Amino acid sequence: MSQKTRRIPKSTRFEDALKELETIVESLESGEPSLELSLEQFERGVSLSRFCQQSLSEAEQKVKILLDEDDAGDDDALTDFDASAQN
């Protein structure tokens, strides 16, 4: 399998990669592909799996950042409100 086939473009959507991975798994589980094709599909599947894992990790990081920003923002809002209520 060529390097080009293994590399998943950054523009690939997570959902598309996951669907392709599911198709590969179904094909491999059927036992129909030849050994050579099975190895190619397996290699592609590993690449897709890594891509999906990376995408999930990046999404998790973004959620953590957003939650941390929201937590920090809530404290400021309460402080501001409390200060203005005392005046």
C-alpha positions as CSV (number, residue, x, y, z in Angstrom):
1,M,0.0,0.0,0.0
2,S,1.4,3.4,-0.9
3,Q,2.1,6.2,1.5
4,K,-0.7,8.2,-0.2
5,T,-3.2,5.5,0.6
6,R,-2.3,5.3,4.2
7,R,-2.4,9.1,4.8
8,I,-5.8,10.5,5.7
9,P,-6.2,14.1,4.6
10,K,-6.9,16.6,7.4
11,S,-10.0,17.7,5.5
12,T,-11.6,14.3,6.0
13,R,-14.7,14.4,8.3
14,F,-14.6,12.1,11.3
15,E,-17.9,10.6,10.3
16,D,-16.7,9.7,6.9
17,A,-13.5,8.1,8.3
18,L,-15.5,6.1,10.8
19,K,-17.9,4.9,8.1
20,E,-15.0,3.7,5.9
21,L,-13.5,2.0,8.9
22,E,-16.7,0.2,9.6
23,T,-16.9,-0.9,6.0
24,I,-13.4,-2.3,6.2
25,V,-14.1,-4.2,9.4
26,E,-17.2,-5.8,7.9
27,S,-15.2,-6.8,4.8
28,L,-12.4,-8.3,6.9
29,E,-14.9,-10.1,9.2
30,S,-16.6,-11.7,6.1
31,G,-13.3,-13.4,5.3
32,E,-13.9,-13.0,1.5
33,P,-11.0,-10.7,0.5
34,S,-7.7,-12.3,-0.5
35,L,-4.8,-12.2,1.8
36,E,-3.2,-9.3,-0.1
37,L,-6.4,-7.3,-0.1
38,S,-7.0,-8.1,3.6
39,L,-3.6,-6.7,4.4
40,E,-4.2,-3.6,2.4
41,Q,-7.6,-3.1,4.1
42,F,-6.1,-3.7,7.5
43,E,-3.4,-1.1,6.9
44,R,-6.0,1.4,5.7
45,G,-8.1,0.6,8.8
46,V,-5.2,1.2,11.1
47,S,-4.7,4.6,9.5
48,L,-8.4,5.4,9.8
49,S,-8.4,4.3,13.4
50,R,-5.5,6.6,14.2
51,F,-7.2,9.5,12.4
52,C,-10.4,8.9,14.3
53,Q,-8.6,8.7,17.7
54,Q,-6.7,11.9,16.9
55,S,-9.9,13.7,15.9
56,L,-11.6,12.6,19.1
57,S,-8.6,13.7,21.2
58,E,-8.7,17.1,19.5
59,A,-12.4,17.5,20.1
60,E,-12.0,16.5,23.8
61,Q,-9.3,19.1,24.2
62,K,-11.6,21.8,22.7
63,V,-14.4,20.8,25.0
64,K,-12.1,21.0,28.0
65,I,-10.9,24.4,27.0
66,L,-14.4,25.7,26.5
67,L,-15.5,24.3,29.8
68,D,-12.6,25.9,31.6
69,E,-13.4,29.2,29.9
70,D,-17.0,28.9,31.0
71,D,-16.0,28.1,34.5
72,A,-13.7,31.1,34.6
73,G,-16.4,33.3,33.0
74,D,-19.0,32.3,35.6
75,D,-16.8,33.3,38.5
76,D,-16.2,36.7,36.9
77,A,-19.9,37.2,36.2
78,L,-20.8,36.4,39.8
79,T,-18.2,38.7,41.2
80,D,-19.3,41.5,39.0
81,F,-22.9,40.9,39.9
82,D,-22.1,40.8,43.6
83,A,-20.1,44.0,43.4
84,S,-22.9,45.9,41.6
85,A,-25.5,44.6,44.0
86,Q,-23.7,46.1,46.9
87,N,-23.5,49.6,45.4
